[in-house]
Amino acid sequence: MAFTEKILTVPEPVGIGGRHVKRCHVTSDQAGIEPEVAKAAYALLPELLPEPDGTPAAGFAVLHRGTDLPGRLADSLRTGTTATSAGSGGPAA
């Protein structure tokens, strides 16, 4: 598999599920990630968040869109070592 350069964009942080979430988008498409794909991915994010446990309510989410895959959302939150991943749009991988 050949290396394909990826483009990283950092949209403004958002409040999701009572948390301050920094966002990163990674794609090889110069146009970026389609707004409807990002909207669908971030709509899933609250379901992936763990219950509050007293640690700072902050984290980050990475939305990755490959050329041959639906968008994938991975989040890591400052609630221990929580890390989850979910597809958005298209069939499950």
C-alpha positions in Angstrom: 0.0 0.0 0.0 1.4 3.4 -1.0 1.7 6.2 1.4 -1.0 8.9 1.0 -0.4 12.3 2.6 -3.2 13.2 5.1 -4.5 16.6 5.9 -5.2 17.6 9.5 -7.7 20.3 10.4 -8.6 21.4 13.9 -12.1 22.8 14.2 -13.2 24.8 17.3 -13.7 22.7 20.4 -17.3 21.9 21.3 -19.3 21.0 24.3 -20.7 17.5 24.1 -22.3 15.5 26.9 -21.2 18.1 29.5 -17.5 17.9 28.3 -15.2 20.2 26.5 -14.1 18.3 23.5 -11.2 19.3 21.2 -11.7 18.0 17.6 -9.3 16.9 14.9 -10.3 15.9 11.3 -7.9 13.7 9.3 -8.5 13.0 5.6 -6.6 12.8 2.3 -9.3 14.9 0.5 -8.3 18.5 0.0 -12.0 19.5 0.5 -11.9 18.1 4.0 -14.6 16.0 5.7 -18.1 16.6 4.4 -20.2 18.5 7.0 -22.9 15.8 6.9 -20.3 13.1 7.8 -19.0 15.2 10.7 -22.5 16.0 11.9 -23.4 12.2 11.9 -20.1 11.3 13.7 -20.5 14.0 16.4 -24.2 12.9 16.9 -22.8 9.5 18.0 -20.2 10.8 20.4 -22.5 11.3 23.4 -23.3 7.6 23.3 -19.6 6.8 23.5 -18.9 9.0 26.5 -18.5 7.3 29.9 -20.5 8.4 32.9 -18.8 11.3 34.9 -16.4 10.1 37.5 -15.1 13.2 39.1 -12.2 13.7 36.7 -12.0 16.9 34.5 -14.7 16.8 31.9 -12.5 17.2 28.8 -11.2 15.2 26.0 -10.5 15.0 22.3 -12.1 13.4 19.3 -10.5 12.4 16.0 -12.6 12.1 12.9 -10.8 10.2 10.2 -12.1 9.8 6.6 -10.2 7.5 4.3 -10.7 7.3 0.5 -12.2 3.8 0.7 -13.9 3.8 4.1 -16.8 5.6 5.8 -15.8 8.2 8.4 -14.5 6.8 11.7 -14.6 8.6 15.0 -12.2 7.9 17.8 -12.4 9.6 21.1 -10.2 9.7 24.1 -11.5 11.4 27.2 -9.8 12.5 30.5 -11.7 9.9 32.4 -9.0 7.3 32.9 -7.8 5.6 29.8 -11.1 5.5 27.9 -10.8 5.1 24.2 -13.6 4.1 21.8 -14.2 4.0 18.1 -17.3 4.0 16.0 -18.1 4.2 12.3 -20.4 6.9 10.9 -22.1 6.7 7.6 -22.0 3.6 5.4 -21.7 0.0 6.5 -19.9 -1.1 9.6 -16.3 -1.9 9.1 
